[in-house]
Amino acid sequence: MAKQKINSLALGYALAIVSAIVMLVLGIFGNLGIYMGAVNSMMQMHEFFSLSVLGIIGGIIEAAIVSFILGLLIGYLYNKLA
């Protein structure tokens, strides 16, 4: 049976999109006072994330970049080890 490979670029894009959406949702929820535990955790873990409009955009960009790079690395390592 042929070994399947992961498309590292597609995995990176998918993780970046999901992370950006999660940051946007957490920014909205934080401004509504919902899930403040998760919002506070994100503010501690992400340097640019805050509840202002620019903070939410900064968090989205930061999370997308980090997740994209992580997806590329995971896909690359999986393909090398598989």
C-alpha positions as a Python dict, from the first residue, in 0.01 Angstrom:
ca = {
    (1, 'M'): (0, 0, 0),
    (2, 'A'): (137, 340, -97),
    (3, 'K'): (214, 581, 182),
    (4, 'Q'): (-2, 889, 176),
    (5, 'K'): (153, 1231, 206),
    (6, 'I'): (7, 1541, 367),
    (7, 'N'): (-13, 1861, 165),
    (8, 'S'): (185, 2080, 406),
    (9, 'L'): (78, 2404, 240),
    (10, 'A'): (-291, 2314, 261),
    (11, 'L'): (-250, 2215, 626),
    (12, 'G'): (-81, 2547, 700),
    (13, 'Y'): (-357, 2744, 530),
    (14, 'A'): (-629, 2546, 707),
    (15, 'L'): (-475, 2599, 1050),
    (16, 'A'): (-422, 2969, 978),
    (17, 'I'): (-786, 3015, 878),
    (18, 'V'): (-920, 2826, 1181),
    (19, 'S'): (-692, 3018, 1418),
    (20, 'A'): (-793, 3353, 1268),
    (21, 'I'): (-1162, 3267, 1306),
    (22, 'V'): (-1111, 3156, 1667),
    (23, 'M'): (-932, 3483, 1750),
    (24, 'L'): (-1211, 3686, 1589),
    (25, 'V'): (-1477, 3493, 1782),
    (26, 'L'): (-1285, 3530, 2109),
    (27, 'G'): (-1247, 3903, 2044),
    (28, 'I'): (-1621, 3938, 1990),
    (29, 'F'): (-1705, 3720, 2291),
    (30, 'G'): (-1460, 3913, 2507),
    (31, 'N'): (-1630, 4241, 2421),
    (32, 'L'): (-1964, 4081, 2511),
    (33, 'G'): (-1825, 3948, 2841),
    (34, 'I'): (-1860, 3582, 2739),
    (35, 'Y'): (-1587, 3316, 2790),
    (36, 'M'): (-1363, 3561, 2972),
    (37, 'G'): (-1140, 3280, 3099),
    (38, 'A'): (-1048, 3181, 2743),
    (39, 'V'): (-1017, 3546, 2639),
    (40, 'N'): (-781, 3622, 2929),
    (41, 'S'): (-573, 3314, 2845),
    (42, 'M'): (-538, 3432, 2484),
    (43, 'M'): (-437, 3777, 2599),
    (44, 'Q'): (-163, 3621, 2812),
    (45, 'M'): (-40, 3386, 2538),
    (46, 'H'): (-56, 3625, 2241),
    (47, 'E'): (140, 3947, 2258),
    (48, 'F'): (-77, 4144, 2016),
    (49, 'F'): (-424, 4022, 2121),
    (50, 'S'): (-649, 4256, 2319),
    (51, 'L'): (-1016, 4351, 2314),
    (52, 'S'): (-971, 4665, 2105),
    (53, 'V'): (-1031, 4653, 1730),
    (54, 'L'): (-659, 4681, 1658),
    (55, 'G'): (-584, 4421, 1926),
    (56, 'I'): (-825, 4174, 1770),
    (57, 'I'): (-677, 4233, 1423),
    (58, 'G'): (-326, 4196, 1566),
    (59, 'G'): (-425, 3872, 1739),
    (60, 'I'): (-579, 3739, 1418),
    (61, 'I'): (-262, 3814, 1222),
    (62, 'E'): (-34, 3672, 1491),
    (63, 'A'): (-237, 3352, 1530),
    (64, 'A'): (-263, 3302, 1153),
    (65, 'I'): (112, 3338, 1100),
    (66, 'V'): (208, 3111, 1390),
    (67, 'S'): (-50, 2848, 1290),
    (68, 'F'): (55, 2857, 925),
    (69, 'I'): (419, 2796, 1017),
    (70, 'L'): (320, 2523, 1262),
    (71, 'G'): (106, 2354, 995),
    (72, 'L'): (394, 2360, 747),
    (73, 'L'): (629, 2206, 1004),
    (74, 'I'): (382, 1938, 1110),
    (75, 'G'): (314, 1842, 748),
    (76, 'Y'): (684, 1837, 663),
    (77, 'L'): (772, 1623, 964),
    (78, 'Y'): (483, 1385, 899),
    (79, 'N'): (589, 1338, 538),
    (80, 'K'): (949, 1276, 640),
    (81, 'L'): (858, 1025, 909),
    (82, 'A'): (577, 845, 724),
}
